[in-house]
């Protein structure tokens, strides 16, 4: 173990970040809901459960899955579309530039800045120039990859290299998701019709705050 952390902790953070990333990038899928209902990540949530947003988020997910059945997928799909895709107005746009750019539109300076961060680690979004790089799902995925990379380096005894990656992870979080994710979560909490997406918002906020 080094003073920057240990590989198990970074892998745990990566697993949570991948879960949240998927929830934003993809409309709900029955197989994912079934896996969550059966326990898995929720029962073994690896981060601080005593943090208020974490406790509230996990409680909401448990409440949601108490009465959930595959017949309710259309309700979840509708909530996802209303919040993140939009039929008319998108209620919780998942893009950084919408919140931070002067014109509050897509593909602004913020999009290019995160694209440069991804490129530094050999990554790029699957639908380049179609889905903006500053989508919250991609930003969370990128941080997850850095946590995972740091864990791998620590397992190989490359502590200094791991520290560099974690440093980049922290700088990226401070420069990007920390600056706007709170505004996104506020919109999710205002407009979500299901406990599932309200929980996703709360857990996003708690995970990002925990990285400070």
N, C-alpha and C positions, 0 to 999 in steps of 0.2 A: 504494500500500500504506500502511496505517496501523499504528500500534503495537499495535492490538488484533488484528491478523491480516489476512489477505487473503481475498477472496471465493472463490478456488479451494480454499483450505483448508477453509473453512466448507461449501462444497458437497460436498467429499470426506467430511467428517464426517457431513453429512446423509445421504449415500448409504449409509454404513455403518449409521447409526441406523435408516433405513427398512428395510434388509435385516433387521436384528435384530428390529425391531418386527413385521414381517410373520411372522417365524418363531415368535413367541409368540402372535400374534393368530389365525393361520390354521393349520389342519392342513395337512400337507405336500401339495403338488400336483406332479404329474408334470412340468408345463411348467417350474416353478421349478427342480426338481431337474435337469432337462436343461440349463437355462441355466447353472446353477452348475457342472455337470460339464464343460461346454464351455469353461470358463475364466472370462471376464468378471471379475466382482468379485474372485474369489479370486486370479487371476493378477495383477491390478492393485490389490491391497489398498492403499488410499491412506494408511493410518496406520502407525505404527512397527511394523515386523515383528520388531524385535529385543526387544520387550517379551516376557517369558517366556510370559504367557498368550496373547498374540497368536500367537507362534511355535507353541505347543502346539495352539492352536485351529485354525490353518491347516493344520498337519500332520495333525490328525485329520480335517479335511474332505477333504484330498487322499487320505488312506488310505481314507476312506469311499467316495469316488467312484471309486477304482481298481477296485473290484469291484461297484459299484452298477449295477443295471438296474431298469427300471420294474416288473419282477416283484416287487421287494422293497418296493413302496410300503406293503403291509399291515404290514410290520415297523415302518416309520417312523410310520405312522398309530397303531399300537398304542403306540409309545413316547410320542408326543405326548399321547395320551389318558391314559395312566397318569400322566404327569408333570403336565400342566396342566389337565386336565378332570376326570379321576377316574372310575373305576368302583369305587364304594365310597369309598375314601380317595384324595384327591389327593396325590400324592407330593411335588410341588413347586408349591404354590399360587402363582399369579402375581400376587397382590394384596398391596399394601402393608399394608392394615389387618390382614391375617391375621398378619403378623409384628410389627406395632408397636402395635396397639390393646390395651387392657387385657383385652378378652374374646377377642381373636384371632379375630374374626369379620368378615364382609363389611359394607360400607357403614357404616363407622365414621367418626370425625372426619377421618381421613386422606383418605378418599374425597372429602369435601366440600372439603377444602383444595386438592386438586389440581384439582377442578372449578372453583374460583375462579381458579386460575392459567390454565386453559384459556379461561375466559370472558374474561379480560383481553385475550386475543388473538382473540376471536371464534370460538373453537372449542368443540365439545362432542362427547362420544362418540356414536357412531351409535345405540347401544342404551341410551339414558339410562334409569337405574333398573333395567336388566336386567343388563348387564355393568358392574361397578363401574369408576368412572373411574380408580381407582388400579391398574389392570392394568398390568404392566410394559410391555406392548406399547404402550399408550396413552401412558405416560410417555415412552418412547423416541421415539415418533412426535412428541410435543409438542416435545421438545428438537430433533429433526430439523427441524421447521418453523421453530423460532427460528433455527437455524443457517442455514437457507435464506433466511429473511427478512433476516438480517444480511448475507448475501452479496449479496442484491439491493440493499440500501441502500448497501453499499460500492460496488457497480458504478455507482450513481447519484451517488456522491460525498457521500452523507449519512453521514459518519463518526460524528458525534455520535449520531445516531439508531441507527446500527448498534451503537455502544458500549452504549447503553441496553438494546438487545435481548440482546446477549451477556451483559451484567450480569444480566439476568433469567434467562437460560439457566443461568448458573453458580449463581445463588441457588436456582433450582428444583432443580437436580441435587443441591446440597448438602442441601437441606431434605427431599428425597424419595428418588429412587433410590439415592443414596449411603448412606442410612441403613439400607436393607434389602436391596438387590440382592445383597450379598455372602451373606446368609443363603439367598436363593433359589438362587444359584449353587451353594452347598454342597450343597443338596438335589438339584439337577440332577446334580452330579458323583457323588453317592452312588447315585442311582437310575437314571440314564440307561442304557439298554441298547444304544444306538447311538452311534457316534462323532459322528454329525451333531449330536445334541442336547447331548452333552458339549461339543462345539466351540462351539455357540451360547452356552452358559453361560460358557465361558472368554473368548470374544470380548466378551461383555457386560461382564464384569468389567474387561477390559483397556481397553475404550472409555471406561467411566465413570471409571476411575482416570486415564486420559489427560486427562480434562477437568479434573482438579485442577491 
